[in-house]
Amino acid sequence: MTGTLQNYARKSHVEIDLLSFEFKILDRINPMNVLEKPKDGCYVYGMFLEGAKWNYTTHNLDHSKNRELYTDVPLIHMIPVANRKSPNSVRIYK
C-alpha cells in the first residue's frame, strides 16, 4: 500500500504525506476476469471479514450467518487521493 502511494506521489508530483486511499468495492466484477492493472491505485482481492459479510444486493456490510466465522471480501479498488475529506455518506459503485 505504501508503494502504491509512493508511485502515485512521484507520478502526480504530490507529497506522499497528503495522500490517502479512497475505496471502491467492485462487487459485480469477477476478480479472475481482471487482466490489467488500474490506471491509478491497485486492486485488492483475497481478504476476509470476521463477524460480518458483504451483501451483494444492498452493497453494504451485513451481519454474518450463524456459525459463519469468515466471509470473502469482494474486489476492492484502492485509489490514491490527495487531501481526501472523510465521506459523510457511503458511495455505491456498480
N, C-alpha and C positions, 0 to 999 in steps of 0.2 A: 504494500500500500504506500509506503514511503517512497519507493522507487517510482510509482505511478505519479505521485505528486511532484517529485523531482523532475521527471521527464516533462511534465506539463509546465512546470515553472520555467524550465530552460526554453521550451518551445514558445511560450507566451510572454516571456520576459516579465514574469510576475514573481515577487518574493514568495518563497515557499511558506513563510510564516502567515501569509494572508490566505492560503488555500485550505479548503476543507472539501469534503465529499457531499455531493447530492446523490441520492439513490433512486433508481428506477427499478421496480420489481417487474420483470418481464415474464409474467406467469402464463402467457399464451404462446411462448416460444419454447420449442424443444431444444434444450442445450446441445443435443447431439447434432442439430442442424446448423449450428453456428460455426461457420468455417473461416470467418475473417475477424480480425480484432476491430474494436470500435475506433472511430476517429480520435476521440479523447477518452481517457479513463481506461477502465478494464471491466471485463465480465468476471463474475464470481459465481461458482456453482460447486455444490458438494457439501454445503453446510447443513446443519440440523438444528431444529428447535427442541427445547426441552420444556414440557408442560404447556405447549401451545401448538397450533397448526395454522398453516396458511389456508384461507378459504378462497378457492378459485372462483367462486360465484360472486362474493361480495368484495373481493380483492383487499381483504383485511385479515388481521390475526384473529383467531377464534380459540376457544378452549379446546384442548385435545380430547380425544375419546378416552373413555375409561381404560386404564391399564396400557395406554399407548404412551410410552416414555419419550420417544424421539420421533420427529417427523421431518421430512425433507423440506428445504427452503428452495423456492423457485430461483431461476436465473436472476442475478442482480447485476445491473449496470451501475458501476461506481464512477461518477463524473466529477472531476475536479472543478471547483468553482471558487473564484476569488471573492472575498468579503461576503460570504454567504450569510444571509439572515435566517434565523430559526423560523421554520414554517409555522403559520398559525393554524393551518389545516393540512390534512393529508391529501396529496395529489395522486390520482389513479392514472396509470399509464397502460394502455391496452395495445 
